[in-house]
Amino acid sequence: MNPRVKSVEPIKDYLLEIVFNNDEKKVFDLKPYLDFGLFSELKDLALFQTAKAELGTVIWNNGLDICPDTLYLDSKKLD
């Protein structure tokens, strides 16, 4: 099983800075998802900024969440 989200900070340009429960820090680019289904709602920057870590993943105030495995595997490690 891949690590789960411990904390998240939404940053500029639809990026999420994520700390996983193995203490790795990574950045996830949400832009490729913004034209698909409910993720298009996150084009609203105010809603995007509501991202928070809960139950090992990232959720937003509209109830949308994203697979924690996707977050881990498709993010880039921070130095």
C-alpha positions as CSV (number, residue, x, y, z in Angstrom):
1,M,0.0,0.0,0.0
2,N,1.3,3.5,-0.9
3,P,1.7,6.2,1.8
4,R,-1.4,8.2,2.7
5,V,-1.7,12.0,3.0
6,K,-0.8,13.5,6.3
7,S,-1.1,17.2,5.3
8,V,-1.8,19.3,2.2
9,E,-1.3,22.9,1.2
10,P,-2.9,24.2,-2.0
11,I,-0.4,26.5,-3.7
12,K,-0.3,28.5,-6.9
13,D,-1.3,27.2,-10.4
14,Y,-3.5,24.3,-9.1
15,L,-0.6,22.6,-7.3
16,L,-0.9,20.7,-4.0
17,E,2.0,20.4,-1.7
18,I,1.5,17.2,0.1
19,V,3.3,15.5,3.1
20,F,2.7,11.8,3.2
21,N,2.7,9.6,6.3
22,N,6.2,8.4,5.4
23,D,7.2,12.1,5.7
24,E,7.9,12.4,2.0
25,K,7.1,15.9,0.6
26,K,5.7,16.0,-3.0
27,V,3.8,18.3,-5.3
28,F,0.8,17.1,-7.2
29,D,-0.4,19.0,-10.3
30,L,-4.2,19.0,-10.5
31,K,-4.4,20.9,-13.9
32,P,-4.7,17.7,-16.0
33,Y,-7.8,16.7,-14.1
34,L,-9.7,20.1,-14.3
35,D,-11.5,19.3,-17.5
36,F,-13.0,16.0,-16.2
37,G,-16.3,15.5,-14.4
38,L,-16.6,17.0,-11.0
39,F,-12.9,18.1,-11.0
40,S,-14.0,21.0,-13.3
41,E,-15.6,22.6,-10.2
42,L,-12.0,23.0,-8.8
43,K,-11.3,25.6,-11.5
44,D,-12.9,27.9,-8.9
45,L,-9.8,29.0,-7.0
46,A,-11.8,29.7,-3.8
47,L,-13.0,26.1,-3.8
48,F,-9.5,24.7,-4.8
49,Q,-8.0,26.5,-1.8
50,T,-10.3,24.5,0.5
51,A,-8.2,21.4,0.1
52,K,-7.5,19.6,3.3
53,A,-6.1,16.2,4.4
54,E,-8.7,13.8,5.7
55,L,-8.9,10.0,6.0
56,G,-5.5,9.7,4.3
57,T,-6.4,11.7,1.1
58,V,-7.3,15.2,0.0
59,I,-10.8,16.4,0.1
60,W,-12.5,19.7,-0.8
61,N,-15.5,21.5,0.7
62,N,-17.8,20.3,-2.2
63,G,-17.1,16.7,-1.0
64,L,-14.8,15.8,-3.9
65,D,-11.8,13.7,-3.1
66,I,-9.0,12.0,-5.0
67,C,-7.4,8.6,-4.8
68,P,-4.5,8.7,-2.4
69,D,-2.6,6.3,-4.6
70,T,-3.0,8.7,-7.5
71,L,-1.7,11.5,-5.4
72,Y,1.4,9.6,-4.3
73,L,2.3,7.9,-7.7
74,D,1.6,11.0,-9.9
75,S,3.3,13.6,-7.7
76,K,6.8,14.9,-7.9
77,K,9.2,14.7,-5.0
78,L,10.4,17.9,-3.4
79,D,14.0,18.3,-2.6
